[in-house]
Amino acid sequence: MNRREFVAGSLALSVAAKAGPAWAESGPLTKIVFPFSAGGSGDMLCRQLAEYLPASLDRRFIVENRTGADGLIGIKSVKTAAPDTATILVTTGPTMYLLPMVENTPSFDTAKDFVPVSQLARFEFVVAVGPSTGVTDFKQLAAWIKANPSKASYGVPSSGTIPHFTGWQLGKALGAPMTHVAYRGSAPIINDMLGGHLPIGVTTLSDTITQHRAGGIRIVAVSGPVRSPFLQDVPTLKELGVDLVADGWYGMWLPAGSSPEFAKKLSVAAAAVLAKPEVSNKLKAVTLIPVGSTPEGLTKALADDTAFWQPIVKATGYKKAAN
């Protein structure tokens, strides 16, 4: 072997070592469509799956961030994709059950247009307050909302979402309706809270926990069924007397007509990936709680949340504007 061949070979081995488990995989290409932007916790989840799934499924995986219309563009692209194992959808459960509720003419029917694969990971929503309120706990927040009805507005990352309807339900439970203000994501919500322009925010734990720990804003309640493993000192809404559990999660689906056998094989492989300590630790670092379920488990989670939120959404009267 001459020097040039040695250097080339060494470089190839170095690239392979850095690229991770999926580098050397061959076989057919499968695209994971994620209908939101790169860089967040959901995107990280997709990229962990793309990295580790090839080892057990003998195929290559890539992530495509197909954004727009609150997730609809990416979802509809998978709906119309061929059922040939080349396209997978990973998105939040709420997009799959809320969007059909809030559209005047639903763009898709989750049960008819998709084959369930797995519930992948859970995440939590929070009720947070800015420094302008002077509030330090939920009891004080409830009193502040009742005493300041004209100021009681809450920011949400987008209308027609779990944070939107959680704030609505919270106001109803307190007997003091609040006004929702829709933003484009969580960052401007936090900025306006820090700047004293917005008193309350309802959004994800992952987007607020850093400022909470830094003392910029204060999380006064979490939305899950039990206290968050990432914030044990903050009570749940249920503990605080509000009969509401607003649980967020990510799921995986295939286009209608896809093989149930492949869906089952993919669900087993995804669960194995999520159970890997190196994957689990990375997800927990961005406040995702790995799950990994059967297709039947995903179907049940979707049905349970649909049944819970449908009457709430109907009571709000909210409908999404046509795109």
C-alpha positions as CSV (number, residue, x, y, z in Angstrom):
1,M,0.0,0.0,0.0
2,N,1.5,3.4,-1.0
3,R,1.2,6.5,1.1
4,R,-1.7,8.0,-0.9
5,E,-3.7,4.8,-0.5
6,F,-2.9,4.7,3.2
7,V,-4.0,8.3,3.8
8,A,-7.2,7.7,1.8
9,G,-8.0,4.6,3.8
10,S,-7.4,6.3,7.1
11,L,-9.6,9.2,6.1
12,A,-12.5,6.8,5.2
13,L,-12.2,5.0,8.5
14,S,-12.2,8.4,10.3
15,V,-15.3,9.5,8.6
16,A,-17.1,6.2,9.3
17,A,-16.2,6.4,12.9
18,K,-17.6,10.0,13.3
19,A,-20.7,9.3,11.3
20,G,-22.2,6.9,13.8
21,P,-24.1,3.6,13.5
22,A,-26.0,4.4,10.3
23,W,-22.9,5.3,8.2
24,A,-22.2,1.9,6.8
25,E,-25.8,0.8,6.2
26,S,-27.0,0.1,2.7
27,G,-30.3,-1.0,1.3
28,P,-33.4,0.9,0.4
29,L,-33.9,4.5,1.5
30,T,-36.6,5.5,3.9
31,K,-37.5,9.1,4.5
32,I,-38.7,10.3,7.9
33,V,-40.9,13.3,7.3
34,F,-41.0,15.7,10.3
35,P,-43.4,18.6,9.6
36,F,-41.7,21.1,11.8
37,S,-38.3,22.9,11.8
38,A,-34.9,21.5,12.5
39,G,-33.2,22.1,15.8
40,G,-35.9,21.3,18.3
41,S,-36.5,18.2,20.5
42,G,-38.8,16.6,18.0
43,D,-36.2,17.0,15.3
44,M,-33.6,15.4,17.6
45,L,-35.9,12.5,18.2
46,C,-36.2,11.9,14.4
47,R,-32.4,12.1,13.9
48,Q,-31.8,9.6,16.7
49,L,-34.2,7.2,15.0
50,A,-32.6,7.8,11.6
51,E,-29.2,7.1,13.1
52,Y,-30.0,3.9,14.9
53,L,-32.9,2.2,13.0
54,P,-30.7,1.0,10.1
55,A,-28.9,-1.5,12.3
56,S,-32.0,-3.6,12.7
57,L,-34.0,-2.8,9.5
58,D,-31.3,-3.1,6.8
59,R,-32.2,0.2,5.2
60,R,-31.0,3.8,5.2
61,F,-33.0,6.6,6.9
62,I,-32.9,10.3,6.3
63,V,-34.9,13.1,8.0
64,E,-36.9,15.6,5.9
65,N,-38.2,18.8,7.6
66,R,-41.3,19.5,5.6
67,T,-42.7,22.6,7.4
68,G,-45.7,24.8,7.0
69,A,-49.4,25.3,7.9
70,D,-49.0,24.1,11.5
71,G,-47.7,20.7,10.3
72,L,-50.3,20.1,7.5
73,I,-47.9,20.3,4.6
74,G,-45.7,17.5,5.9
75,I,-48.7,15.4,7.1
76,K,-50.4,15.7,3.7
77,S,-47.2,14.8,1.9
78,V,-47.1,11.5,3.7
79,K,-50.8,10.9,3.2
80,T,-50.3,11.0,-0.5
81,A,-47.1,9.0,-0.5
82,A,-46.9,5.5,-1.9
83,P,-47.3,2.7,0.8
84,D,-43.9,1.2,-0.1
85,T,-41.9,1.6,3.1
86,A,-40.1,4.6,1.6
87,T,-41.9,7.3,3.7
88,I,-42.6,7.6,7.4
89,L,-44.3,10.4,9.3
90,V,-43.2,11.4,12.8
91,T,-45.2,14.2,14.3
92,T,-47.0,15.2,17.5
93,G,-50.1,13.4,18.5
94,P,-52.0,16.6,18.9
95,T,-51.4,17.5,15.2
96,M,-53.0,14.2,14.3
97,Y,-56.2,14.6,16.4
98,L,-56.6,18.4,16.7
99,L,-56.1,19.5,13.1
100,P,-59.1,17.4,11.9
101,M,-61.1,19.0,14.7
102,V,-60.3,22.6,13.9
103,E,-60.4,22.6,10.1
104,N,-63.7,23.4,8.5
105,T,-63.0,20.7,6.0
106,P,-60.5,18.2,7.5
107,S,-57.5,17.6,5.3
108,F,-57.0,14.1,6.5
109,D,-58.6,11.3,8.5
110,T,-55.9,9.8,10.8
111,A,-57.7,6.4,11.0
112,K,-58.2,6.1,7.2
113,D,-55.2,7.8,5.8
114,F,-52.4,6.4,8.0
115,V,-51.2,3.2,9.5
116,P,-50.1,3.5,13.1
117,V,-46.6,2.4,14.1
118,S,-45.6,3.6,17.6
119,Q,-46.0,6.3,20.3
120,L,-42.4,7.4,20.6
121,A,-41.9,9.9,23.4
122,R,-43.9,12.1,25.7
123,F,-43.4,15.8,26.6
124,E,-45.1,18.2,28.9
125,F,-46.7,21.6,28.7
126,V,-46.5,24.2,31.4
127,V,-48.2,27.3,32.8
128,A,-45.5,30.0,33.2
129,V,-45.7,33.6,34.5
130,G,-43.5,36.6,33.7
131,P,-42.0,38.9,36.4
132,S,-44.5,41.7,35.7
133,T,-47.2,39.7,37.5
134,G,-45.3,39.5,40.8
135,V,-46.7,35.9,41.0
136,T,-44.6,33.1,42.6
137,D,-47.1,30.2,42.6
138,F,-50.3,29.0,41.1
139,K,-52.6,30.1,43.9
140,Q,-51.3,33.7,43.4
141,L,-51.7,33.4,39.7
142,A,-55.4,32.4,40.1
143,A,-55.9,35.4,42.3
144,W,-54.1,37.7,39.9
145,I,-56.2,36.5,36.9
146,K,-59.4,37.2,38.8
147,A,-58.2,40.6,39.9
148,N,-56.9,41.6,36.5
149,P,-59.4,40.3,33.9
150,S,-58.5,42.9,31.3
151,K,-54.8,42.0,31.6
152,A,-55.3,38.2,31.8
153,S,-53.8,37.2,28.4
154,Y,-51.7,34.1,27.8
155,G,-49.3,33.5,24.9
156,V,-49.3,30.2,23.0
157,P,-47.0,29.0,20.2
158,S,-49.9,28.8,17.7
159,S,-53.7,28.9,17.7
160,G,-55.7,25.6,17.7
161,T,-53.1,23.8,19.8
162,I,-53.0,22.1,23.2
163,P,-51.5,25.2,24.8
164,H,-54.4,27.3,23.4
165,F,-57.1,24.9,24.6
166,T,-55.3,24.3,27.9
167,G,-55.4,28.1,28.7
168,W,-59.0,28.2,27.7
169,Q,-59.9,25.3,30.0
170,L,-57.8,26.8,32.8
171,G,-59.7,30.1,32.6
172,K,-63.0,28.2,32.6
173,A,-61.9,26.2,35.7
174,L,-60.9,29.4,37.5
175,G,-64.2,31.1,36.5
176,A,-62.0,33.9,35.0
177,P,-61.7,33.6,31.1
178,M,-58.4,34.6,29.7
179,T,-57.5,35.9,26.2
180,H,-55.1,33.8,24.1
181,V,-52.4,35.5,22.0
182,A,-51.0,33.4,19.2
183,Y,-47.2,33.7,18.5
184,R,-44.9,32.0,16.0
185,G,-43.3,29.5,18.4
186,S,-42.2,29.8,22.0
187,A,-39.2,32.1,21.8
188,P,-41.2,35.3,21.3
189,I,-43.6,34.3,24.1
190,I,-40.7,34.1,26.5
191,N,-39.2,37.3,25.2
192,D,-42.5,39.2,25.8
193,M,-42.8,37.6,29.2
194,L,-39.3,38.7,30.2
195,G,-40.0,42.2,28.8
196,G,-43.2,42.7,30.8
197,H,-45.4,42.7,27.7
198,L,-47.1,39.3,28.4
199,P,-48.1,38.1,31.8
200,I,-48.7,34.4,31.2
201,G,-47.4,31.7,28.7
202,V,-48.7,28.2,28.1
203,T,-46.1,26.2,26.1
204,T,-43.7,23.3,26.3
205,L,-41.5,22.5,29.3
206,S,-38.5,22.2,27.0
207,D,-38.9,25.8,25.8
208,T,-39.3,27.3,29.3
209,I,-37.2,25.3,31.7
210,T,-33.9,27.2,31.1
211,Q,-35.5,30.6,31.9
212,H,-37.3,29.1,34.8
213,R,-34.1,27.8,36.3
214,A,-32.4,31.1,35.6
215,G,-35.2,33.0,37.4
216,G,-36.4,35.0,34.4
217,I,-39.8,33.4,34.4
218,R,-41.5,31.1,36.8
219,I,-43.3,27.8,35.9
220,V,-46.2,27.5,38.3
221,A,-47.8,24.3,37.0
222,V,-47.1,21.4,34.7
223,S,-49.7,19.7,32.6
224,G,-48.8,16.0,32.8
225,P,-50.6,13.3,34.8
226,V,-47.8,13.2,37.4
227,R,-45.0,15.7,38.4
228,S,-42.4,16.1,35.7
229,P,-39.2,14.1,36.3
230,F,-37.4,17.3,35.2
231,L,-39.1,19.6,37.6
232,Q,-40.2,17.7,40.7
233,D,-40.9,20.8,42.8
234,V,-43.6,22.1,40.5
235,P,-47.2,20.7,41.0
236,T,-49.4,19.4,38.3
237,L,-52.7,21.1,37.4
238,K,-54.5,18.1,38.8
239,E,-52.8,18.6,42.1
240,L,-53.8,22.2,42.1
241,G,-57.5,21.4,41.7
242,V,-57.8,21.8,37.9
243,D,-59.2,18.7,36.4
244,L,-57.0,18.7,33.3
245,V,-54.2,16.6,32.0
246,A,-52.7,18.0,28.8
247,D,-50.1,15.5,27.7
248,G,-48.0,16.0,24.6
249,W,-46.3,13.2,22.6
250,Y,-44.7,12.2,19.4
251,G,-45.9,9.3,17.2
252,M,-45.0,7.5,14.0
253,W,-47.3,6.6,11.2
254,L,-47.1,5.1,7.6
255,P,-49.3,6.0,4.6
256,A,-52.6,4.1,4.3
257,G,-52.1,0.8,2.6
258,S,-48.7,0.1,4.1
259,S,-48.0,-3.4,5.3
260,P,-49.1,-4.0,9.0
261,E,-46.2,-6.5,9.2
262,F,-43.7,-3.7,8.3
263,A,-45.5,-1.4,10.8
264,K,-45.0,-4.0,13.5
265,K,-41.4,-4.6,12.6
266,L,-40.8,-0.8,12.6
267,S,-42.5,-0.4,16.0
268,V,-40.3,-3.1,17.6
269,A,-37.1,-1.5,16.1
270,A,-38.2,2.0,17.2
271,A,-38.8,0.8,20.8
272,A,-35.4,-0.8,20.8
273,V,-33.7,2.4,19.7
274,L,-35.6,4.4,22.4
275,A,-34.5,2.0,25.1
276,K,-30.8,2.5,24.3
277,P,-29.2,4.4,27.2
278,E,-27.3,6.7,24.8
279,V,-30.5,7.6,23.0
280,S,-32.7,7.8,26.1
281,N,-30.2,10.2,27.8
282,K,-30.1,12.5,24.8
283,L,-33.9,12.7,24.7
284,K,-34.2,13.3,28.4
285,A,-31.7,16.1,28.1
286,V,-34.3,18.0,26.0
287,T,-37.1,16.9,28.4
288,L,-38.5,14.1,26.2
289,I,-39.6,11.0,28.0
290,P,-39.0,7.9,25.7
291,V,-42.0,5.6,25.3
292,G,-41.9,3.1,22.4
293,S,-45.3,1.4,22.0
294,T,-47.0,-1.1,19.7
295,P,-49.2,0.1,16.9
296,E,-52.2,-0.8,19.1
297,G,-50.8,1.4,21.9
298,L,-50.5,4.4,19.5
299,T,-54.1,3.9,18.3
300,K,-55.3,3.8,21.9
301,A,-53.4,7.0,22.9
302,L,-54.8,8.8,19.9
303,A,-58.4,7.6,20.6
304,D,-58.1,8.6,24.3
305,D,-56.9,12.1,23.6
306,T,-59.4,12.6,20.8
307,A,-62.3,11.7,23.2
308,F,-60.9,14.0,25.9
309,W,-60.2,17.1,23.7
310,Q,-63.1,16.9,21.3
311,P,-65.8,18.4,23.6
312,I,-63.3,21.1,24.8
313,V,-62.4,22.2,21.3
314,K,-66.1,22.2,20.3
315,A,-66.9,24.4,23.3
316,T,-64.3,27.0,22.3
317,G,-65.9,27.4,18.9
318,Y,-62.4,27.7,17.4
319,K,-61.8,26.9,13.7
320,K,-58.6,27.2,11.8
321,A,-58.5,29.7,8.9
322,A,-58.1,28.2,5.5
323,N,-54.5,28.1,4.2
